[in-house]
Amino acid sequence: MNANNAPPTMVHEFDSDLEQAFIAEYWRDRGYDPDHLDDLPEELVRALMTEASVYASGRLTEIEARASFVAEVHGLVEAG
């Protein structure tokens, strides 16, 4: 079963898990431990979260675009 045919809750959970992984990746790449963000000033955590959310959103969009392209190439969906 692919993501397009999966029940909505499964797709949402997958996206959510992947989004959280990208957010954690963003923090680690900048030298922060996602498990110790409580030790940082609230303003810094808020800024990091905003930046990480934008990063994760971009990565998810990239994955969706690639998946659509692959489906299009394989004739699974019509070109938009």
Steps between C-alpha positions, in 0.01 A plus 500: 500500500651835405457832681225608257287196588587486871242598757530872587616431855794291376608770254464770764705301751770439239514870409503598866782257582699617201439864587625440854808325361576798275455741791738297717746480208489880466577550870783245500654653186520829688657343806194468723383183672123464446475330841648800680315794348344572840844618612499782243336844527138500388564760228773284346283188511215689335731627222652153452156343483385751239811444288478122544132497403572693181786260424283192563217642291738556211639149524149348510402707195812377320412137578141547383620659175744218436234238572259672261769511232579130542128413484467713188800336333359156573159599368327461836350849483436746220726802461350799677 
